[in-house]
Amino acid sequence: MRRLRALLCGLALLLALPLAAAPPELLLANVYRDEIDPAAYLVSEKLDGVRAVWDGETLRFRSGNRVNAPAWFTDALPKTPMDGELWLGRGQFERLSGIVRREQPVDAEWRQVRYMIFELPGAPGTFAERAARIVALVGAAGLPWLAEISQKITVDRETLRKMLAATVKAGGEGLMLHRADAPYETGRSDTLLKLKPWLDAEAVVVAHLPGKGKYVGQLGALRVRLADGREFRLGTGFTDAERANPPPIGSVVTFRYRELTAKGLPRFASFLRMRQE
């Protein structure tokens, strides 16, 4: 009887726990290819921020988990669903990530964060029309921490190349291209493209390989698995602290690379960060 009561109490506690929100359905970018004509796209800077989706009531990460932002940050947002990046500025990703993932938000830190909008989930019309609506929405809100991501027209590949070079020289990460005539959609598609000097991708950690020489007793490399099941060794890009405390097996890491080998594996792959959400 006691065991039954204990089981029932445990079940009651489980039922009382809040259910985790499902990840929101989002548009995800493919990598820009030289054969694609950029004239059909609007181009913006690729911000090195944390993606966040506002459904009109709650701000969530890509994972569906709630962003613990201060009440003043979210209470003043328009009730219109928005998709964008939480951003501190170029080269500030690590500091930003620490700020927005705290269980207890720090007001002084959040006063530095901006919510940069690039899409209106589910809204009608073409992307060009939605981009104009974003500008109007942000202007009407009049919030210092809410801004639109500027969208520009590019006429040819040479113009796009110059835009990328100027952005990277100024400290930016790269460019995003969004088809101007596209209706709102979700999933991975050529409707949205990313263009960077370095490419990036994600993989699952399947093993820790021991270090040699000065890295004896620490991580030498990660054995990681791509989405298609192929595995490779990721051995560069780690700080001393990351080698002492490497990403756990089963975690998802982001790495960058220059190109693919003849076998389709990343060439010159380098660890970038562990995905937090």
BAFIMI-231402 format. One record per residue (C-alpha): residue number from 0; residue in one letter; x, y, z. Coordinates in nm, 4 decimals. Layout:
BAFIMI-231402
(pt NUM, A, (X, Y, Z)) ...
//
This chain:
BAFIMI-231402
(pt 0, M, (0.0000, 0.0000, 0.0000)) (pt 1, R, (0.2819, 0.2410, 0.0887)) (pt 2, R, (0.4524, 0.1649, -0.2399)) (pt 3, L, (0.1277, 0.2309, -0.4294)) (pt 4, R, (0.0793, 0.5630, -0.2484)) (pt 5, A, (0.4387, 0.6595, -0.3318)) (pt 6, L, (0.3846, 0.5749, -0.6991)) (pt 7, L, (0.0619, 0.7764, -0.7084)) (pt 8, C, (0.2332, 1.0734, -0.5427)) (pt 9, G, (0.5150, 1.0552, -0.7953)) (pt 10, L, (0.2674, 1.0422, -1.0824)) (pt 11, A, (0.0824, 1.3426, -0.9435)) (pt 12, L, (0.4077, 1.5387, -0.9262)) (pt 13, L, (0.4924, 1.4510, -1.2867)) (pt 14, L, (0.1484, 1.5594, -1.4057)) (pt 15, A, (0.1890, 1.8869, -1.2208)) (pt 16, L, (0.5114, 1.9727, -1.4057)) (pt 17, P, (0.4688, 2.2186, -1.6960)) (pt 18, L, (0.5080, 2.0620, -2.0393)) (pt 19, A, (0.8032, 2.1861, -2.2437)) (pt 20, A, (0.6953, 2.3900, -2.5429)) (pt 21, A, (0.7539, 2.2338, -2.8830)) (pt 22, P, (1.0204, 2.4072, -3.0948)) (pt 23, P, (0.8567, 2.6705, -3.3178)) (pt 24, E, (0.8457, 2.5987, -3.6899)) (pt 25, L, (1.0904, 2.8401, -3.8515)) (pt 26, L, (1.2435, 2.9168, -4.1880)) (pt 27, L, (1.6032, 2.7874, -4.1925)) (pt 28, A, (1.8750, 2.8970, -4.4316)) (pt 29, N, (2.0630, 2.7050, -4.6972)) (pt 30, V, (2.4134, 2.8087, -4.8009)) (pt 31, Y, (2.4418, 3.0529, -5.0920)) (pt 32, R, (2.5743, 2.8985, -5.4147)) (pt 33, D, (2.7395, 3.0806, -5.7022)) (pt 34, E, (2.4759, 2.9695, -5.9520)) (pt 35, I, (2.2000, 3.1534, -5.7599)) (pt 36, D, (2.1081, 3.4959, -5.8969)) (pt 37, P, (2.1080, 3.7396, -5.6019)) (pt 38, A, (1.8907, 3.9912, -5.7900)) (pt 39, A, (1.5775, 3.8097, -5.6651)) (pt 40, Y, (1.6787, 3.8566, -5.3004)) (pt 41, L, (1.6836, 4.1223, -5.0324)) (pt 42, V, (2.0130, 4.1191, -4.8418)) (pt 43, S, (2.0877, 4.1924, -4.4769)) (pt 44, E, (2.3784, 4.1461, -4.2385)) (pt 45, K, (2.3957, 3.8070, -4.0671)) (pt 46, L, (2.3932, 3.8993, -3.6999)) (pt 47, D, (2.5916, 3.6912, -3.4528)) (pt 48, G, (2.3062, 3.6820, -3.2036)) (pt 49, V, (2.0625, 3.4414, -3.0385)) (pt 50, R, (1.7487, 3.3700, -3.2384)) (pt 51, A, (1.4271, 3.4404, -3.0500)) (pt 52, V, (1.0633, 3.4093, -3.1559)) (pt 53, W, (0.7845, 3.6253, -3.0108)) (pt 54, D, (0.4323, 3.4809, -3.0427)) (pt 55, G, (0.2606, 3.7923, -2.9077)) (pt 56, E, (0.2789, 3.6749, -2.5466)) (pt 57, T, (0.5998, 3.4760, -2.4895)) (pt 58, L, (0.9582, 3.5084, -2.6126)) (pt 59, R, (1.1181, 3.1719, -2.6899)) (pt 60, F, (1.4464, 3.0296, -2.8130)) (pt 61, R, (1.4626, 2.8083, -3.1233)) (pt 62, S, (1.4294, 2.5093, -2.8889)) (pt 63, G, (1.0899, 2.6303, -2.7661)) (pt 64, N, (1.2257, 2.7102, -2.4193)) (pt 65, R, (1.1195, 3.0420, -2.2732)) (pt 66, V, (1.3642, 3.3328, -2.2729)) (pt 67, N, (1.3843, 3.4682, -1.9176)) (pt 68, A, (1.3806, 3.8316, -2.0204)) (pt 69, P, (1.2775, 4.1079, -1.7762)) (pt 70, A, (0.9052, 4.1824, -1.7754)) (pt 71, W, (0.9643, 4.5378, -1.9014)) (pt 72, F, (1.1440, 4.3955, -2.2076)) (pt 73, T, (0.8555, 4.1738, -2.3193)) (pt 74, D, (0.5494, 4.3554, -2.1794)) (pt 75, A, (0.6080, 4.6510, -2.4109)) (pt 76, L, (0.6529, 4.4449, -2.7287)) (pt 77, P, (0.3789, 4.4623, -2.9949)) (pt 78, K, (0.1279, 4.1778, -2.9849)) (pt 79, T, (0.2238, 4.0872, -3.3427)) (pt 80, P, (0.4285, 3.7641, -3.3754)) (pt 81, M, (0.7911, 3.8426, -3.4654)) (pt 82, D, (1.1072, 3.6479, -3.5447)) (pt 83, G, (1.4509, 3.7965, -3.4888)) (pt 84, E, (1.7844, 3.7973, -3.3098)) (pt 85, L, (1.8689, 3.9073, -2.9579)) (pt 86, W, (2.1875, 4.1059, -3.0205)) (pt 87, L, (2.4533, 4.3050, -2.8363)) (pt 88, G, (2.6701, 4.3995, -3.1328)) (pt 89, R, (2.9366, 4.2489, -3.3550)) (pt 90, G, (3.1664, 4.0016, -3.1844)) (pt 91, Q, (2.9609, 3.9903, -2.8643)) (pt 92, F, (2.7963, 3.6484, -2.8960)) (pt 93, E, (2.9517, 3.4845, -2.5889)) (pt 94, R, (2.8618, 3.7736, -2.3593)) (pt 95, L, (2.5125, 3.7917, -2.5080)) (pt 96, S, (2.4571, 3.4186, -2.4606)) (pt 97, G, (2.5451, 3.4489, -2.0930)) (pt 98, I, (2.3009, 3.7361, -2.0470)) (pt 99, V, (1.9954, 3.5887, -2.2195)) (pt 100, R, (2.0295, 3.2393, -2.0700)) (pt 101, R, (2.0368, 3.3419, -1.7045)) (pt 102, E, (1.7512, 3.2013, -1.4952)) (pt 103, Q, (1.7253, 3.5400, -1.3233)) (pt 104, P, (1.7657, 3.8256, -1.5722)) (pt 105, V, (1.9849, 4.1203, -1.4779)) (pt 106, D, (1.8190, 4.4492, -1.5767)) (pt 107, A, (2.1443, 4.6364, -1.6325)) (pt 108, E, (2.2613, 4.3675, -1.8762)) (pt 109, W, (1.9301, 4.3478, -2.0630)) (pt 110, R, (1.9337, 4.7269, -2.1142)) (pt 111, Q, (2.2160, 4.6594, -2.3608)) (pt 112, V, (2.0285, 4.3916, -2.5576)) (pt 113, R, (1.8335, 4.4689, -2.8716)) (pt 114, Y, (1.5703, 4.2527, -3.0383)) (pt 115, M, (1.6453, 4.2751, -3.4122)) (pt 116, I, (1.3448, 4.1707, -3.6221)) (pt 117, F, (1.3701, 4.0115, -3.9672)) (pt 118, E, (1.0388, 3.8270, -4.0096)) (pt 119, L, (0.6680, 3.8258, -3.9167)) (pt 120, P, (0.5638, 3.4592, -3.8712)) (pt 121, G, (0.2437, 3.3704, -4.0554)) (pt 122, A, (0.1933, 3.7179, -4.2010)) (pt 123, P, (0.0543, 3.7470, -4.5561)) (pt 124, G, (0.2231, 3.9018, -4.8570)) (pt 125, T, (0.5725, 3.8797, -5.0030)) (pt 126, F, (0.8845, 3.9125, -4.7936)) (pt 127, A, (0.9406, 4.2606, -4.9376)) (pt 128, E, (0.5943, 4.3588, -4.8135)) (pt 129, R, (0.6549, 4.2006, -4.4737)) (pt 130, A, (0.9914, 4.3794, -4.4457)) (pt 131, A, (0.8150, 4.7125, -4.5012)) (pt 132, R, (0.5568, 4.6136, -4.2391)) (pt 133, I, (0.8380, 4.5389, -3.9917)) (pt 134, V, (0.9786, 4.8902, -4.0360)) (pt 135, A, (0.6348, 5.0394, -3.9665)) (pt 136, L, (0.5735, 4.8091, -3.6691)) (pt 137, V, (0.9072, 4.8921, -3.5065)) (pt 138, G, (0.8573, 5.2637, -3.5679)) (pt 139, A, (0.5116, 5.2591, -3.4108)) (pt 140, A, (0.6390, 5.0696, -3.1038)) (pt 141, G, (0.9079, 5.3280, -3.0339)) (pt 142, L, (1.1120, 5.0969, -2.8079)) (pt 143, P, (1.4889, 5.1527, -2.7734)) (pt 144, W, (1.5483, 4.7754, -2.7621)) (pt 145, L, (1.3338, 4.6886, -3.0675)) (pt 146, A, (1.4741, 4.7404, -3.4191)) (pt 147, E, (1.4398, 4.6021, -3.7700)) (pt 148, I, (1.7253, 4.4383, -3.9590)) (pt 149, S, (1.7912, 4.6554, -4.2617)) (pt 150, Q, (1.7146, 4.4877, -4.5949)) (pt 151, K, (1.8954, 4.6005, -4.9109)) (pt 152, I, (1.8578, 4.5337, -5.2812)) (pt 153, T, (2.1480, 4.3768, -5.4675)) (pt 154, V, (2.1562, 4.3786, -5.8466)) (pt 155, D, (2.4267, 4.1255, -5.9304)) (pt 156, R, (2.6952, 3.8933, -5.7964)) (pt 157, E, (2.9653, 4.1610, -5.8009)) (pt 158, T, (2.7521, 4.3900, -5.5846)) (pt 159, L, (2.6901, 4.1012, -5.3461)) (pt 160, R, (3.0637, 4.0270, -5.3277)) (pt 161, K, (3.1390, 4.3891, -5.2390)) (pt 162, M, (2.8639, 4.3916, -4.9754)) (pt 163, L, (3.0110, 4.0799, -4.8145)) (pt 164, A, (3.3640, 4.2214, -4.8171)) (pt 165, A, (3.2493, 4.5504, -4.6601)) (pt 166, T, (3.0460, 4.3707, -4.3916)) (pt 167, V, (3.3302, 4.1377, -4.2928)) (pt 168, K, (3.5835, 4.4236, -4.2909)) (pt 169, A, (3.3566, 4.6126, -4.0496)) (pt 170, G, (3.3507, 4.3128, -3.8140)) (pt 171, G, (3.0312, 4.1449, -3.9359)) (pt 172, E, (2.9857, 3.7718, -3.9757)) (pt 173, G, (2.8342, 3.7595, -4.3243)) (pt 174, L, (2.5114, 3.8166, -4.5154)) (pt 175, M, (2.1589, 3.6719, -4.5317)) (pt 176, L, (1.9605, 3.6643, -4.8568)) (pt 177, H, (1.5790, 3.6351, -4.8479)) (pt 178, R, (1.3758, 3.6068, -5.1682)) (pt 179, A, (1.1835, 3.9313, -5.2044)) (pt 180, D, (0.8791, 3.7627, -5.3630)) (pt 181, A, (0.8505, 3.4763, -5.1128)) (pt 182, P, (0.5372, 3.4168, -4.9026)) (pt 183, Y, (0.5973, 3.3191, -4.5403)) (pt 184, E, (0.7163, 2.9593, -4.5108)) (pt 185, T, (0.8980, 2.7298, -4.2691)) (pt 186, G, (1.1575, 2.4579, -4.3050)) (pt 187, R, (1.4956, 2.4650, -4.4784)) (pt 188, S, (1.4720, 2.6335, -4.8151)) (pt 189, D, (1.6543, 2.8378, -5.0795)) (pt 190, T, (1.4090, 3.1119, -4.9891)) (pt 191, L, (1.6656, 3.2028, -4.7220)) (pt 192, L, (2.0401, 3.1795, -4.7833)) (pt 193, K, (2.3480, 3.2570, -4.5771)) (pt 194, L, (2.6756, 3.3815, -4.7220)) (pt 195, K, (2.9926, 3.3860, -4.5109)) (pt 196, P, (3.3677, 3.3672, -4.5725)) (pt 197, W, (3.3524, 3.0547, -4.3554)) (pt 198, L, (3.0689, 2.8048, -4.3670)) (pt 199, D, (2.9240, 2.6536, -4.0507)) (pt 200, A, (2.7307, 2.3421, -3.9601)) (pt 201, E, (2.6292, 2.1341, -3.6594)) (pt 202, A, (2.7172, 1.7839, -3.5438)) (pt 203, V, (2.6527, 1.5570, -3.2456)) (pt 204, V, (2.9422, 1.4640, -3.0164)) (pt 205, V, (2.9831, 1.0849, -3.0101)) (pt 206, A, (3.3253, 1.0472, -2.8402)) (pt 207, H, (3.6094, 1.2300, -2.6646)) (pt 208, L, (3.9508, 1.1446, -2.8104)) (pt 209, P, (4.2474, 1.1798, -2.5673)) (pt 210, G, (4.5075, 1.4504, -2.6176)) (pt 211, K, (4.8793, 1.4010, -2.6787)) (pt 212, G, (5.1849, 1.6115, -2.6010)) (pt 213, K, (5.0840, 1.9282, -2.4166)) (pt 214, Y, (4.7215, 1.8057, -2.4169)) (pt 215, V, (4.7867, 1.4786, -2.2306)) (pt 216, G, (4.5069, 1.4282, -1.9790)) (pt 217, Q, (4.2811, 1.6658, -2.1721)) (pt 218, L, (4.0658, 1.6572, -2.4827)) (pt 219, G, (4.2572, 1.5943, -2.8032)) (pt 220, A, (3.9595, 1.5982, -3.0383)) (pt 221, L, (3.5888, 1.5320, -3.0602)) (pt 222, R, (3.4453, 1.2524, -3.2679)) (pt 223, V, (3.1281, 1.4028, -3.4155)) (pt 224, R, (2.8425, 1.2754, -3.6296)) (pt 225, L, (2.6741, 1.4756, -3.9054)) (pt 226, A, (2.3006, 1.4627, -3.9772)) (pt 227, D, (2.3589, 1.2118, -4.2587)) (pt 228, G, (2.5340, 0.9711, -4.0182)) (pt 229, R, (2.8916, 1.0281, -4.1307)) (pt 230, E, (3.1511, 1.0913, -3.8621)) (pt 231, F, (3.4771, 1.2847, -3.8526)) (pt 232, R, (3.7378, 1.4154, -3.6086)) (pt 233, L, (3.7083, 1.7748, -3.4862)) (pt 234, G, (4.0381, 1.8706, -3.3234)) (pt 235, T, (4.0975, 2.2462, -3.3502)) (pt 236, G, (3.9356, 2.5644, -3.2249)) (pt 237, F, (3.9170, 2.4695, -2.8555)) (pt 238, T, (4.0299, 2.6903, -2.5696)) (pt 239, D, (4.2285, 2.5374, -2.2825)) (pt 240, A, (3.9137, 2.5568, -2.0670)) (pt 241, E, (3.7114, 2.3688, -2.3328)) (pt 242, R, (3.9785, 2.0998, -2.3569)) (pt 243, A, (3.9666, 2.0562, -1.9797)) (pt 244, N, (3.5860, 2.0504, -1.9784)) (pt 245, P, (3.4753, 1.9436, -2.3294)) (pt 246, P, (3.1208, 1.9401, -2.4669)) (pt 247, P, (2.9507, 1.6267, -2.3300)) (pt 248, I, (2.8764, 1.3248, -2.5451)) (pt 249, G, (2.5338, 1.3693, -2.7018)) (pt 250, S, (2.5567, 1.7485, -2.7129)) (pt 251, V, (2.5314, 1.9441, -3.0382)) (pt 252, V, (2.8264, 2.1580, -3.1420)) (pt 253, T, (2.8691, 2.4177, -3.4144)) (pt 254, F, (3.1857, 2.4060, -3.6232)) (pt 255, R, (3.3096, 2.6115, -3.9129)) (pt 256, Y, (3.4868, 2.4962, -4.2293)) (pt 257, R, (3.6099, 2.6270, -4.5619)) (pt 258, E, (3.4677, 2.3739, -4.8083)) (pt 259, L, (3.3882, 2.0051, -4.8524)) (pt 260, T, (3.6348, 1.7339, -4.9479)) (pt 261, A, (3.5781, 1.5071, -5.2473)) (pt 262, K, (3.4095, 1.2683, -5.0020)) (pt 263, G, (3.1737, 1.5415, -4.8855)) (pt 264, L, (3.3301, 1.5919, -4.5415)) (pt 265, P, (3.4156, 1.9374, -4.3998)) (pt 266, R, (3.7662, 2.0596, -4.4840)) (pt 267, F, (3.9621, 2.2640, -4.2252)) (pt 268, A, (3.6853, 2.2124, -3.9673)) (pt 269, S, (3.7241, 2.4082, -3.6434)) (pt 270, F, (3.5137, 2.4020, -3.3256)) (pt 271, L, (3.3094, 2.7187, -3.2770)) (pt 272, R, (3.0745, 2.6632, -2.9816)) (pt 273, M, (2.8384, 2.4198, -2.8115)) (pt 274, R, (2.4719, 2.4780, -2.8917)) (pt 275, Q, (2.2920, 2.5820, -2.5747)) (pt 276, E, (1.9338, 2.5547, -2.7017)) 
//
